[in-house]
Amino acid sequence: MDLPLVVGVDGSEPSLRAADWAADEAALRQVPLRVVYAALWERYEGASIAQELGKPEARVRAQDVVEVAARRARARRPGLPISMAALPEEPEYALVREGRNASALVVGTRGRSGVADLLLGSVSLFVAGHADCPVIVVRGNNDNQARTPVHGRVVVGVGKEPGRAVEFAAEEAARRGAVLEAVRAWRAPAREGVGHPLIDGQPGLEEVGAVEALDAALRDVPAGVKVQRSAVEGPARRVLPAAAHEADLLVVGARRGEGHFGIQLGRVAHAVLHHSACPVAVVPRRG
């Protein structure tokens, strides 16, 4: 049975955009969609209120949240299999656990407002940094509608160990009939005087190495996927958001730090999650 695509919602506009985007993605993948809301509502409502009412008001709101998101998904993608869950747990841990049996996790960028903005922002970062499956953080417009991608480009950042990120990006490009653009950032050492390769107009060792890294990373991309290569001078945390300015998806890898729980986000992944104009997929490395 195909693993579902899981989307985390909280009733905010960013989370509803994420649910819209997830419905489209699940339809592309031909997998079920699972809509999840998680919060420790009894912590805020109080045990005495819970006993008096029989069910906390927040519990009712939680069910409303998932049902509204599911209705939107059904209207957007009729016939898409959809399941729902409202869980009495910390959202970051609940979503990471849901990701163990998911093809991917989808979350929005921010929560409702004020302190909740920071809460969901931290949840999104935690999930992106610790989930076993790819995590897609949906960025979008200021309204509550996700826009159907029209750019026809999937951008993937090629680092020192691209791993699963390139494979994932190639699959996404194939599903969309989009161009896969692989980008490798490189930095030239500080040098002075005549004979510097940049002054002479000849590629230096760093640029040549970047091109070779792109070739190696793209070696196993299926022949049916149209590929473009870009070796760009500059820090990756700036190069990648600029390259993905008009893209449908930006894909980056996540490294696993020894002695730490789960996936640890590096500076590049952290930066693109904050500054990319398009949805960002964070893909953990295998092993």
C-alpha positions, 0 to 999 in steps of 0.5 A: 500500500502506498504511504500517505502524504501527511500535512500538518494543519492548525487552522491558520492561512499558511497551514491551509495553503499547505493543505491545498498544496499537499492535495495537489502533491498527493494527486501527483503522487497518486497517494492518499492524503492524511490531514493532522492537527496536534496540540496539548489542548487539555494543558490550556483548557484545564482538567476541571473544564474538560470534566465539566463539559465532557469534551474540551472546547479546544477538542471540538475546534481541533476536529473542526480544523482538520475537517475544514482542511479536508473539505478544501482538499476534497473540493480541490482534488475530488476522489483523493483518498483523505484521512484525518487525525486530531491528536492530543500531543505536542505538534512537533513530536506528533508530526515527526512520528507521523512521518515514519509512515509517510511518503513526505510531510508538508507543513506551512511556514507560520501559525496563526498570529503573535506568539503562535507565529513563532510556535509554528515556525519552530515546529516547522523547523523542528520537523524539517530537522528531525523527520525520517522522510522528506519535509516540504515547507510551503511558502506562498502568497498572503491570501489563503490559496495555494497557487498551482505551480506554473514555472516548470522548474525544480531546483536542487542544491548540490552540496558535498554529499547530495545523496537522496536530494537529487533523486527526490528532485528528479522524481518531482521534476518528472511528475510535473514535466518540469526542468530539473535545475541542479545548482552548485555554489562555489567560492573562489579563494582570495587572491591578488594580482595578474594571473588570477583565473577570474581576471584571465577569464578562465575557470579556476579549480573551484569552478571546475570542481563545482562543474564536476560535482554537478556531473557526478550528482546527475549521473543517475538522473533518468534520461527522460528528465530535462536537466540544466546545470548551474555552477554559481559563485557565492555562498549557497545560502544566497545562491539557492534562494536566488536560483529558485526565485521562479521555481515550483520547488527548491530541494536541499539535503539534510545532514545527520549529526553524530550524537544528536537526535535525528536530522540536523539542519545545516546553515544552508537548509536553515537559510533557504527555509527562511528566505526561499520564495517557493516551497522548500523540500528538505530531504534527509540523507540515507544511512 
